[in-house]
Each structure stands twice: as structure tokens, then as C-alpha cells.
């Protein structure tokens, strides 16, 4: 055997041994990262490991492995840079990448070549993961504009309103995020205008002078849920029932069978408003019906719960999988 062959064999043995050690560490660290996704040092270690593997594969000419590692590196880079969240699906994808590497290392150890498998399914899912990331936006891109709006509304209404939120990094398809901009803005305006009371009214009711408006977003069971709540006066179900009957939007016989939760959701009927005074912000009977329509157009649902004297919560549910609205057809999910 020539010296060059001996040198190559030594290089391959070292590659297989070091890569095996790296893959073992990568698998353990990914499992730990799933439990501690906020650990920047751990994420950096994972990224360095996959970067090292990719570079060595490229140097030795193992193009399939290099490509697999490259896509995994791109995904980890987006997570590291805060452009996407680490989800269980992405953890599974990286762990599957580790399994593919182990299979290929076994082939290289015995034949010095890759197995010949294209691993097209894994590569396709890696590429789709990258494309999906490019099409997503955090819900915070809408929320970031709300503090200024709430401040202006509070000033115009003579109120004190504090705004807080949780889950601003929750992601949705960017077209969905844009479609939610107007509905969320309208709900926030309603909360400020006639949800939260004037400071002296709140003090008389035993509340802090400053009202609280809270936004929350999270993923649950394949959906993104958004909650917009205030600690204001709440909605009177009996008043809503009375006004709906007066406007002939509801038959008295039907109203008698409805629970308070159902009566509160009458607020979504076109032309119905409980505002006692007409203002530039609300009270003209236009708004929540449009909010409901626009949310349903993107495959979502919206619901209200309210307790008189304590406040109101508007809950929006949007599927993670975006939907296409085809004129004259049903909503079609994009799988």
C-alpha cells in the first residue's frame, strides 16, 4: 500500500472517529437545548459542532453530507439570530440529521464513500423548514406599534392605561400577521375607549386608577391563540340582549334560551353597540362584526368572555397552517 493511501486511510479514520464523537455530543446537546432553549451558550456549541462537521465533509468531498449539514446549520443560525423559535419539530429534524450522519459514517468507515442514498426526504424537509421561516413573522411586529396608539387613546379619553404583553415572539405566516393588524388594532381601540373606565370611576369601584390592557400569544394544539384582555367595566349581557332585540337582530324567544357567554358574543352582530356615547373611536355600531369577518376569512375564530365590573377577554384562534381563500370555494389549508 502506498504512503498516500495510508495517509488517506488515517485521515478517514480520524474523520469517522471525531465525527462520531461530535454527533454524540450534538445529539445530547440538542436534547438539552429543547429543555433550555434560552441557553445561548448551549446553542452556540450546537452550531459550532454542525459547522465543524460541514466543513470537514466539504474538505473530504462528501457532498451529500455537506449539503445535509449546511441546511441544518442554516436552521440553527436562524434560531441563534432570533429569527425563529426552536420548536419540537425542528429538534426532531436536527436529530434526524444526526441519524443520517451516523448511517453515512458507517458507510465511509467500511467503503470510504457515502452510501449513495440521496436522503431526498430529509433534504426536502430541511429546505421547507428554511422556506417556512422566511414566510413567518412574529406577532410582535404588530404589537410594537401599540404603545404609541394606547398612549394617544388614553390621552384623548382622559384615562390612565398601562399596556403589557407576553409571547410577542410567537410566529405566524406573514400574510396572517398582516391580516390580523386591523382586527387587533380595532379591539385595542375598543378596550381603551369604552372598556377601561375613567380614573375616578375605577377608584370608586375599588380599582387602581390606571387600567391594564394585556396581550398574550402562544401556541396550543396546532393553533396560535391570541388573548386581548382589559380589567375594565366588562360587558353587560342583559344590555346586549335588550339592544339586540330592539334592533330586531335577535328574537325574544331565542334570547330567553341564551347564556351570558352567548349574550356577550352578540357584540359581533352587525350594527350592535353598547356604547352610550358616540365618539370618533367607537359607538357607531361598526367594528366587531368586521373584526369577526376578517378573522374568519383567514381560517380563524374569535370569542368574547366578560364579567361585569371586572373586565373582558377577546380570544382569537388562528391555525398554524395558513389558509387560501378561493372565491366561490371553501377555505383550503396549505399543508
C-alpha positions in Angstrom: 0.0 0.0 0.0 1.4 3.4 -1.0 2.1 6.1 1.6 -0.6 8.4 0.2 -3.2 5.6 0.7 -2.0 5.2 4.3 -2.3 8.9 4.8 -5.8 8.9 3.4 -6.9 6.0 5.5 -5.6 7.7 8.6 -7.5 10.9 7.7 -10.7 8.9 7.1 -10.3 7.0 10.4 -9.8 10.3 12.3 -12.8 11.8 10.5 -15.0 8.9 11.4 -13.9 8.9 15.0 -14.1 12.6 15.5 -17.4 12.9 13.7 -18.8 10.1 15.8 -17.8 12.0 19.0 -19.2 15.2 17.6 -22.5 13.6 16.7 -22.8 12.0 20.1 -22.3 15.4 21.7 -24.7 17.1 19.2 -27.5 14.6 20.0 -27.1 15.2 23.7 -26.9 18.9 23.4 -30.0 19.1 21.2 -32.0 17.2 23.7 -30.8 19.5 26.4 -31.4 22.6 24.2 -35.0 21.5 23.8 -35.3 21.8 27.6 -33.3 25.1 27.8 -34.0 26.9 24.5 -32.9 30.2 26.1 -29.3 28.9 26.7 -27.3 30.9 24.3 -24.0 29.1 25.1 -25.5 25.7 24.5 -27.0 26.9 21.2 -23.6 28.2 20.2 -22.0 24.9 21.0 -24.5 23.1 18.8 -23.9 25.5 16.0 -20.1 25.1 16.2 -20.4 21.3 16.1 -22.6 21.2 13.0 -20.4 23.9 11.4 -17.3 21.8 12.0 -18.9 18.6 10.6 -20.0 20.5 7.5 -16.5 21.9 6.9 -14.8 18.6 7.2 -17.3 16.9 4.9 -16.7 19.6 2.3 -12.9 19.2 2.6 -13.1 15.4 2.1 -15.6 15.7 -0.8 -18.7 14.2 0.9 -21.2 16.4 -0.9 -24.4 14.8 0.3 -23.3 15.1 4.0 -22.1 18.6 3.4 -25.4 19.6 2.0 -27.4 18.0 4.8 -25.1 19.7 7.4 -25.4 23.1 5.5 -29.2 23.1 5.8 -29.1 22.1 9.5 -26.6 24.9 10.0 -28.9 27.4 8.3 -31.8 26.4 10.6 -29.6 26.7 13.7 -28.3 30.1 12.5 -31.8 31.5 12.3 -32.6 30.2 15.8 -29.3 31.8 17.1 -30.1 35.1 15.5 -33.6 35.2 16.9 -35.3 34.9 13.5 -37.3 31.8 14.6 -38.1 29.7 17.6 -36.8 26.3 18.5 -39.8 24.0 18.2 -40.1 20.3 18.9 -40.4 19.8 15.1 -37.1 21.5 14.5 -35.4 19.5 17.3 -36.7 16.3 15.6 -35.3 17.5 12.3 -31.8 18.1 13.7 -31.9 14.7 15.5 -32.8 13.0 12.3 -29.9 14.8 10.6 -27.7 13.2 13.3 -29.1 9.8 12.5 -28.4 10.3 8.8 -24.8 11.2 9.6 -24.3 8.1 11.6 -25.6 6.0 8.8 -23.2 7.6 6.3 -20.2 7.4 8.7 -20.7 3.6 8.9 -20.6 3.5 5.1 -17.5 5.7 5.0 -15.8 3.6 7.6 -16.1 0.5 5.5 -16.0 1.8 1.9 -14.5 5.3 2.2 -17.5 6.5 0.3 -21.0 7.8 1.0 -23.8 5.2 0.8 -25.2 6.7 -2.4 -28.5 7.4 -0.7 -29.7 10.9 -1.7 -31.7 11.4 1.6 -34.1 13.5 -0.6 -36.9 13.4 2.0 -34.7 14.9 4.8 -33.2 17.5 2.4 -36.7 18.5 1.2 -37.9 18.9 4.8 -34.8 20.9 5.7 -35.4 23.2 2.7 -39.0 23.6 3.5 -38.2 24.5 7.1 -36.0 27.2 5.7 -38.6 28.5 3.3 -41.3 28.4 6.1 -39.1 30.5 8.3 -38.8 33.1 5.6 -42.6 33.3 5.3 -43.2 33.7 9.1 -43.3 36.9 11.2 -43.6 37.3 15.0 -46.9 38.7 16.2 -44.8 41.4 17.9 -44.4 43.2 14.6 -48.0 44.3 15.2 -47.7 44.8 18.9 -44.7 47.1 18.7 -46.9 49.8 17.3 -49.5 49.6 20.0 -47.8 51.5 22.9 -48.0 54.8 21.0 -51.6 54.1 20.0 -52.6 53.3 23.6 -50.9 56.4 24.9 -52.7 58.6 22.4 -56.1 57.0 23.1 -55.6 57.2 26.8 -54.8 60.9 26.5 -57.8 61.5 24.2 -60.2 59.7 26.6 -58.8 61.2 29.8 -57.8 57.8 31.1 -54.7 56.1 32.5 -53.9 52.8 30.7 -50.9 50.5 31.1 -50.1 48.1 28.3 -48.2 44.8 28.8 -47.8 41.7 26.7 -46.3 38.2 26.6 -45.5 36.0 23.7 -44.5 38.7 21.2 -42.1 36.3 19.5 -44.9 33.8 18.6 -44.8 33.3 14.9 -47.4 33.1 12.2 -47.3 33.2 8.4 -46.5 36.8 7.4 -49.8 37.1 5.4 -51.7 36.1 8.5 -49.8 38.6 10.7 -50.7 41.4 8.3 -54.3 40.3 8.1 -54.5 40.5 11.9 -53.2 44.0 12.1 -56.6 45.8 11.7 -58.6 43.4 13.9 -56.2 43.6 16.8 -55.9 47.4 16.5 -59.7 47.7 16.5 -60.1 45.5 19.6 -57.4 47.6 21.4 -59.2 50.8 20.5 -62.4 49.4 21.9 -60.7 48.4 25.1 -59.3 51.8 25.6 -62.4 53.8 24.5 -65.2 52.0 26.4 -63.7 49.0 28.1 -61.4 50.6 30.7 -63.1 53.2 32.9 -62.1 56.8 33.8 -59.7 57.0 36.7 -62.3 58.3 39.2 -64.8 55.6 38.3 -62.1 53.0 38.8 -61.2 54.4 42.2 -64.8 54.4 43.3 -65.1 50.8 42.2 -62.1 49.9 44.4 -59.7 49.5 41.4 -56.3 51.2 40.7 -56.7 54.5 38.8 -54.7 53.1 36.0 -56.4 50.4 33.9 -54.5 47.4 32.5 -54.5 46.2 28.9 -52.8 42.9 28.3 -51.9 41.0 25.1 -50.9 37.4 25.2 -50.0 35.0 22.4 -49.0 31.3 22.5 -49.1 28.0 20.5 -51.5 25.3 21.5 -52.7 22.2 19.7 -51.6 23.3 16.3 -53.1 26.8 16.7 -51.8 30.2 17.7 -54.0 31.8 20.4 -54.1 35.5 21.0 -55.8 37.0 24.0 -56.5 40.7 24.4 -57.9 41.5 27.9 -58.7 44.5 30.0 -59.6 45.0 33.6 -62.3 47.5 32.8 -66.0 47.6 33.4 -66.9 44.5 31.5 -69.9 43.9 29.2 -73.4 43.7 30.4 -75.0 40.6 28.7 -78.6 41.8 29.6 -78.0 45.2 28.0 -76.6 43.5 24.8 -79.7 41.2 24.7 -82.0 44.2 25.1 -80.3 46.2 22.3 -80.2 43.2 20.0 -84.0 42.7 20.4 -84.7 46.4 20.0 -82.7 46.4 16.7 -84.5 43.2 15.6 -81.2 41.3 15.4 -82.5 38.7 17.9 -85.9 37.2 18.6 -87.1 37.4 22.2 -87.8 33.6 22.2 -84.2 32.9 21.2 -82.8 35.4 23.7 -84.5 33.7 26.6 -82.6 30.5 25.9 -79.1 32.1 25.8 -76.5 32.0 28.5 -74.5 35.1 29.5 -71.4 33.9 27.4 -73.6 33.7 24.3 -75.2 37.1 25.0 -71.8 38.8 25.3 -70.9 37.4 21.9 -73.9 39.2 20.4 -71.4 42.1 20.2 -70.3 40.6 16.9 -73.7 41.2 15.3 -73.6 43.9 12.6 -74.9 47.3 13.8 -74.9 46.4 17.5 -73.0 48.5 20.1 -73.4 49.1 23.8 -71.5 52.4 23.8 -73.6 55.1 25.5 -72.0 58.0 23.6 -70.9 58.2 20.1 -67.2 59.0 19.7 -64.6 59.1 17.0 -63.3 55.8 18.2 -66.4 53.6 18.6 -70.1 53.6 19.3 -71.3 53.8 15.7 -72.2 50.1 15.6 -69.4 49.4 13.1 -66.4 47.3 14.1 -66.6 44.0 15.9 -68.7 42.4 13.1 -65.9 43.4 10.7 -63.3 42.1 13.1 -65.1 38.7 13.2 -65.5 38.6 9.4 -61.8 39.4 8.8 -60.6 36.8 11.3 -62.8 34.1 9.8 -61.5 34.9 6.3 -58.1 33.6 7.4 -59.5 30.5 8.9 -59.6 31.8 12.4 -62.2 32.2 15.1 -62.9 34.9 17.7 -64.7 34.7 21.0 -65.5 37.1 23.9 -65.8 36.4 27.6 -66.6 39.2 30.0 -67.5 39.7 33.7 -69.4 42.9 34.6 -67.2 45.1 36.7 -64.1 43.0 36.2 -63.2 43.2 32.6 -63.3 41.5 29.2 -61.1 39.0 27.3 -61.2 38.7 23.5 -59.7 35.4 22.3 -58.5 34.8 18.7 -57.5 31.4 17.5 -55.6 31.0 14.2 -54.4 27.7 12.7 -50.6 27.5 12.3 -51.1 26.2 8.8 -52.1 29.2 6.6 -55.3 29.0 4.5 -56.0 30.1 1.0 -59.4 31.7 0.4 -60.6 30.7 -3.1 -63.6 32.7 -4.4 -66.7 30.6 -4.5 -64.9 27.7 -2.7 -64.3 26.6 0.8 -61.2 27.5 2.7 -58.3 25.3 1.6 -55.4 24.6 4.0 -51.9 24.6 2.8 -50.2 21.5 4.1 
